[in-house]
Amino acid sequence: MRSRIVAAGLAGLALAGCKDRRPPSPTPVPSGSATLAPDPVASARRPVRRYYLAHTAKRCEIYAVDPDRVSPSVATPCPIDLEIGERIRITGKTCIREGGGADRVEPVVCPDPLTYFEKKDRAEQP
């Protein structure tokens, strides 16, 4: 008798554990020529403003570039390996050295003054 109760209980558990494991059917696509625009919050996009640390003939300076304007430059100490005419640009969570020869274009550690300038500037933007 006891083995029948245990067997019935195990069978009940086995049946309760069975589920339809098929993937859900795809959502229907609306008909017509109108396409839905992607959610702007969910889509990845590059920031419009770019931040640079440039080595000019006289000094190093930090500035930001928008599509329609360049911010006033701020003097800063020069990184040791940055040559005259080169600049460092923030690209996401790293920086790229550009402006020199093709062999000098490479990822570099972002200088602290450049990242501080970016953080301060982004905090001031609306």
Secondary structure, DSSP 8 states (H G I E B T S, - for coil): -HHHHHHHHHHHHHHHH----S---------SS------TTTS----S-EEEEEE-SS-EEEEEE-SS-B---EEE---TT--TT-EEEEETTEEEEESS-GGG-EEE---HHHHHHHHHHHHH--
